[in-house]
Amino acid sequence: MSLNDVVITGIGLVSCLGEGPDAHWRALSAPGAAPVLDAERFAPYTVHPLPEIDWNLQIAKRGDQRQMETWQRLGTYAAGLALDDAGIKGDEALCATMDMVVAAGGGERDVAVDSAILEASTGRPDFDVLLNEKLTTELRPTLFLAQLSNLLAGNISIVHKVTGSSRTFMGEEGAGVAAVDIAAARIRSGQSTHMLVGGAFQTEHPDMLLGYELAGYLHRGPWKPVWQRQGAEGGGVVSGSGGAFLVLESREHAEKRGHKAYAELGPVVSGRARRTRGELASAIDTLFEAAKLPDGKLLTLSAASGGHAATRAEKAALDARPDLAARAFGTLTGHMKEAQFPFAVALAALAVSNGAPYPPFDPANETAMDEKPREALATAIGYHQFEGMALVRAA
């Protein structure tokens, strides 16, 4: 035990299952939990939609809400939940010295403007003139500023007054892994005492789904659990809207302010296999070795997306380790890109804190676990690239 051990003291979660750690624990710890789905709006694709959210609860000023896109409001809201949960929100001294690492994608495009440009281009050969016209009438500079990935961190700073250092990572699941890894490393090294880390993804927007589908990743047809999409039409990914933020602190910092931790964050490991060369299976094995797994049954929160190649490789690696009781939570929440790995870490911490495992989310492919989890593993094998794992222990 060290004073610079990394402990998780705050959790902010939003998904189709609700908001907050308690709502997610109740939903996911109940046997036979059912997914919340919307198969109509974006047919033939299914999504896991956001619940009804009163943004005023975490973003008090309507002006702040109006200037954010939904993914930014979602991230700012989830960050506020985490700060509340950690007992830090509203404490000016703690917020002013708090560092932040955010995993973010690009912003939401103006679909109406894109559609208008494409429609106009079908009847005009002078594309260069057309684009110049649209640049001066439709494509405002402020529109492009709203797409900047680091605006999520900026809005969190404005709304919640978290004004220490700030970093933003891009790169889908890899961004979430890197964000958690860097945040933990800064605390272990003594460079930071308390950090806010996480991400958000809003899938209920045509261009967000387009990003998956251009490479053929989206599942088509009737919904199936993550592990059962192999061989089904499409690419296997069913996306979901959600956000996950964690408050990480050094053990000393948390103890000095008298705040109880959910769990301790152990090793965080990552990789980027050259998948076109067939290196994914060996890369996953390497991560398992580096994560220093304990002996005995280990609850494993898998961020598997359903993407055929990545999920097949992860399932084979898990099946080769019968002590790992895997739970693919994307079956119930959908795939949340940048937020997927922080979400997995949060769910692992909740299981350890509550001293109970989650029941199988897909009983046909996941084994039961009766042991009280003292440790839990979070995994993220990216649907396209990047891999990561984190071991969570009782605090």
Buried (B, 14 or more C-beta within 10 A) or exposed (E): EEEBBBBBBBBBBBBBBBBBBEBBBEBBBEEEBEBBBBBEEBEEBBBBBBBEBEBEEBBEEEEBBEBBBBBBBBBBBBBBBBBBBBBBBEBEEBBEBBBBBBBBBEBBBBEEBBEEBEEBBEEEEEEEEBBEBBEEEBBEEEEEEBBBBBBBBBBBBBBBBBBBEBBBBBBBBBBBBBBBBBBBEBBBEEEBBBBBBBBBBBBBBBEBBEBBBEEEBBBBBEBBBBBBBBEBEBBBBBBBBBBBBBBBBBBBBBBEBEBEBBBBBBBBBBBBBEBEEEBBBEBBEBBBEBBEBBEEBBBBBBBBBBBBBBBBBBBEBBEEEEEBBBBBBBBBBBBBBBBBBBBBBBBBBBBBBBEBBBBBBBEEBBBEBEEEBBBBBBBBBBBBBBBBBBBBBBB
